[in-house]
Amino acid sequence: MSVLEFRGLTKRYGSVTAVDDLTFAPAEGRVTGFVGANGAGKSTTMRMLLGLTRPDAGSATISGQRYVELRDPLRQVGAMVDPNVFHPNRSGRNALRVIARVAAIGDSRVDEVLDQVGLTAAAGRRVGGYSMGMRQRLGLAAALLGDPATVVLDEPANGLDPQGVHWLRGLIRGLAAEGRTVFVSSHLLAELAQTVDDVVIIDNGHLVTQRSMRELLDRADGASLEDVYLELITAAPSARTTSMEEMR
């Protein structure tokens, strides 16, 4: 069984269906890019996985369990969905210590992840004085606190400068090289092409396809990946991948 599995996942807000019967399973030990336009349903899907939003139908599970059922969630799945959740008057180090103590994680691990994301020098500064890119790095540090086997990142490159994006790419590839499953959302396919192994594309809450990046690059055959993406999302619904068997 895949560590992460989405099956028949559906979420409605009044008359709007944000996620519609979504079924796929990212592969273990690989980087899976979750791609779609703004409003496609990526963040809603991730929030349902992490127990922040309740689905109307279907399930999103981690090793066969819902997030709320996990005995030690921070050590099983690390997540970054909003870099603005930290109290602005706390230092970066203290913000992480608050999270760490809930999971009985020692202060030494806090210092390790601060170093891993390049925030050691800024660890004593108040989070309210951090740039957007620094808050993103702090969010990544929080996701890594429990040394989890699965890492879920929602638009982690937001606010990062080109040097930061290059650093993030190396971090994500390094996590997968250690055998972790990395599930990362983005609307920037060209950037993901340099980072991910597999791609899941959704549009208006529907699954469009799940393929390896190599398959997409082969399909491009000289065209841009953006052109291939647009071709896929404008295909007739009957042409879309809709089952686990077809995705494999």
C-alpha positions as CSV (number, residue, x, y, z in Angstrom):
1,M,0.0,0.0,0.0
2,S,1.2,3.5,-0.8
3,V,1.9,5.7,2.3
4,L,-0.5,8.3,0.8
5,E,-3.7,7.4,-0.8
6,F,-6.6,9.5,-2.0
7,R,-9.7,7.6,-3.0
8,G,-13.0,9.1,-4.2
9,L,-12.1,12.3,-2.4
10,T,-14.8,15.0,-2.7
11,K,-15.4,18.4,-1.1
12,R,-18.2,20.8,-1.8
13,Y,-18.7,24.4,-0.7
14,G,-22.4,25.1,-1.3
15,S,-23.0,24.8,-5.0
16,V,-19.2,24.7,-5.8
17,T,-17.4,21.4,-5.9
18,A,-13.8,22.0,-5.1
19,V,-12.6,18.4,-5.3
20,D,-14.6,15.8,-7.2
21,D,-14.1,12.1,-6.8
22,L,-10.3,12.4,-6.7
23,T,-8.4,9.1,-6.7
24,F,-4.6,8.7,-6.9
25,A,-1.7,7.4,-4.8
26,P,1.8,9.0,-4.8
27,A,4.6,6.5,-5.0
28,E,6.7,5.8,-1.9
29,G,10.3,7.1,-1.9
30,R,9.7,9.5,-4.8
31,V,8.9,13.2,-5.3
32,T,5.4,13.6,-6.7
33,G,4.4,17.0,-8.0
34,F,0.8,18.0,-7.5
35,V,0.0,20.4,-10.4
36,G,-3.0,22.6,-11.2
37,A,-4.0,26.2,-11.8
38,N,-4.9,28.4,-8.8
39,G,-8.3,27.2,-7.6
40,A,-7.9,23.7,-9.1
41,G,-8.3,22.1,-5.7
42,K,-4.7,21.4,-4.7
43,S,-4.8,23.1,-1.3
44,T,-8.2,21.7,-0.4
45,T,-7.0,18.2,-1.2
46,M,-3.9,18.7,1.0
47,R,-6.0,20.1,3.9
48,M,-8.3,17.1,3.7
49,L,-5.2,14.8,3.9
50,L,-4.0,16.6,7.0
51,G,-7.4,16.7,8.8
52,L,-7.8,20.4,8.4
53,T,-10.9,20.1,6.2
54,R,-13.5,17.3,6.4
55,P,-14.3,15.6,3.0
56,D,-17.9,15.2,2.0
57,A,-17.1,11.8,0.5
58,G,-14.1,9.5,0.0
59,S,-10.9,9.3,2.0
60,A,-7.4,10.6,2.2
61,T,-5.1,8.3,4.3
62,I,-1.6,7.9,5.5
63,S,-0.5,4.3,5.8
64,G,-4.2,3.4,5.7
65,Q,-5.2,5.8,8.5
66,R,-6.7,9.2,8.5
67,Y,-4.5,11.9,9.9
68,V,-6.5,12.2,13.1
69,E,-6.0,8.5,13.8
70,L,-2.2,8.6,13.7
71,R,-0.6,7.9,17.1
72,D,2.4,10.1,16.4
73,P,1.6,12.3,13.4
74,L,4.6,14.6,13.5
75,R,6.9,11.6,13.2
76,Q,4.9,10.1,10.4
77,V,4.1,13.0,8.2
78,G,5.6,16.5,8.1
79,A,3.5,19.2,6.5
80,M,3.8,22.8,5.4
81,V,0.6,24.3,4.2
82,D,0.8,27.9,5.5
83,P,4.0,29.7,6.4
84,N,2.0,32.4,8.3
85,V,0.9,30.2,11.2
86,F,3.7,31.2,13.6
87,H,3.2,33.9,16.3
88,P,4.9,37.0,15.1
89,N,6.3,37.9,18.5
90,R,8.0,34.5,19.0
91,S,11.5,33.9,17.8
92,G,12.0,31.3,15.1
93,R,13.6,28.9,17.6
94,N,10.8,29.3,20.2
95,A,8.1,28.9,17.5
96,L,9.6,25.5,16.7
97,R,10.1,24.6,20.3
98,V,6.4,25.0,21.0
99,I,5.6,22.5,18.2
100,A,8.4,20.1,19.3
101,R,7.2,19.9,22.9
102,V,3.8,18.7,21.8
103,A,5.5,15.6,20.2
104,A,8.2,15.2,22.9
105,I,10.9,16.3,20.5
106,G,14.1,17.7,22.1
107,D,15.6,21.2,21.6
108,S,18.6,19.6,19.8
109,R,16.4,18.6,17.0
110,V,15.0,22.1,16.7
111,D,18.6,23.4,16.2
112,E,19.2,20.6,13.6
113,V,16.3,21.6,11.4
114,L,17.0,25.3,11.8
115,D,20.5,24.6,10.4
116,Q,19.0,22.3,7.7
117,V,16.9,25.2,6.3
118,G,19.5,27.9,6.7
119,L,17.9,29.8,9.6
120,T,20.5,29.3,12.4
121,A,21.7,32.9,12.2
122,A,18.1,34.2,12.3
123,A,16.8,31.7,14.9
124,G,16.7,34.3,17.7
125,R,14.8,36.9,15.7
126,R,11.1,37.5,15.9
127,V,9.1,35.8,13.2
128,G,7.2,39.0,12.6
129,G,10.5,40.4,11.2
130,Y,11.0,37.5,8.8
131,S,10.7,37.9,5.1
132,M,8.2,35.7,3.2
133,G,11.1,33.4,2.1
134,M,12.3,33.1,5.7
135,R,8.8,32.1,6.9
136,Q,8.7,29.5,4.2
137,R,12.0,28.1,5.5
138,L,10.6,28.1,9.0
139,G,7.6,26.2,7.8
140,L,9.9,23.7,6.2
141,A,11.8,23.3,9.4
142,A,8.5,22.6,11.3
143,A,7.6,20.0,8.7
144,L,10.9,18.2,9.3
145,L,10.9,18.3,13.1
146,G,9.7,14.8,13.6
147,D,12.1,13.3,10.9
148,P,9.0,12.0,9.1
149,A,8.9,9.4,6.4
150,T,6.4,11.5,4.4
151,V,6.6,15.2,3.7
152,V,3.7,17.2,2.3
153,L,4.5,20.7,1.0
154,D,2.0,23.2,-0.4
155,E,3.6,25.7,-2.7
156,P,6.9,25.7,-0.9
157,A,8.7,27.9,-3.4
158,N,6.4,30.9,-2.8
159,G,8.5,33.9,-1.6
160,L,11.8,32.3,-2.3
161,D,14.4,34.1,-4.5
162,P,16.2,32.2,-7.3
163,Q,18.9,31.1,-4.9
164,G,16.3,29.9,-2.5
165,V,14.5,28.0,-5.2
166,H,17.7,26.3,-6.1
167,W,18.3,25.4,-2.5
168,L,14.7,24.1,-2.1
169,R,15.2,21.8,-5.1
170,G,18.2,20.2,-3.6
171,L,16.5,19.8,-0.2
172,I,13.5,18.0,-1.8
173,R,15.7,15.8,-3.9
174,G,17.7,15.0,-0.8
175,L,14.7,14.0,1.2
176,A,13.6,11.6,-1.5
177,A,17.1,10.1,-1.8
178,E,16.8,9.2,1.9
179,G,13.7,7.1,1.0
180,R,11.1,9.6,2.0
181,T,7.9,10.2,0.1
182,V,7.6,13.8,-0.9
183,F,4.3,15.3,-2.1
184,V,4.6,18.9,-3.3
185,S,2.0,21.1,-4.9
186,S,2.8,23.9,-7.4
187,H,1.3,25.6,-10.4
188,L,4.8,26.0,-11.9
189,L,5.3,22.9,-14.1
190,A,8.6,24.2,-15.5
191,E,10.1,24.4,-12.0
192,L,8.8,21.0,-11.0
193,A,10.3,19.5,-14.1
194,Q,13.7,20.0,-12.4
195,T,12.6,18.5,-9.1
196,V,10.0,15.8,-9.3
197,D,9.8,12.1,-10.4
198,D,6.1,11.9,-10.9
199,V,3.3,14.4,-11.7
200,V,-0.4,14.4,-10.7
201,I,-2.4,17.0,-12.6
202,I,-5.8,18.2,-11.5
203,D,-8.3,20.7,-13.0
204,N,-11.4,22.0,-11.4
205,G,-11.1,19.3,-8.7
206,H,-10.9,16.5,-11.2
207,L,-7.9,14.2,-11.9
208,V,-6.4,14.8,-15.3
209,T,-3.5,12.4,-15.2
210,Q,-0.8,10.8,-13.1
211,R,2.4,10.2,-15.0
212,S,6.2,10.1,-14.5
213,M,8.0,13.3,-15.4
214,R,9.9,11.3,-18.0
215,E,6.6,10.4,-19.7
216,L,5.6,14.1,-19.9
217,L,9.0,15.1,-21.2
218,D,8.8,12.4,-23.9
219,R,5.3,13.5,-24.8
220,A,6.5,17.1,-25.1
221,D,9.0,16.1,-27.8
222,G,10.3,19.6,-28.3
223,A,7.2,21.5,-27.2
224,S,7.1,23.2,-23.8
225,L,5.8,21.3,-20.8
226,E,3.2,24.1,-20.4
227,D,1.9,23.2,-23.8
228,V,1.6,19.6,-22.8
229,Y,-0.2,20.6,-19.6
230,L,-2.7,22.8,-21.5
231,E,-3.3,19.9,-24.0
232,L,-4.1,17.5,-21.1
233,I,-6.4,19.8,-19.2
234,T,-8.4,20.7,-22.3
235,A,-8.9,17.1,-23.4
236,A,-12.4,15.7,-23.2
237,P,-13.3,14.2,-19.8
238,S,-13.6,10.8,-21.4
239,A,-9.9,11.0,-22.3
240,R,-8.8,11.7,-18.7
241,T,-7.2,9.1,-16.5
242,T,-9.8,8.2,-13.8
243,S,-8.8,4.9,-12.2
244,M,-5.9,3.6,-10.2
245,E,-5.3,0.9,-12.8
246,E,-5.1,3.3,-15.7
247,M,-2.7,5.6,-13.7
248,R,-0.3,2.7,-13.3
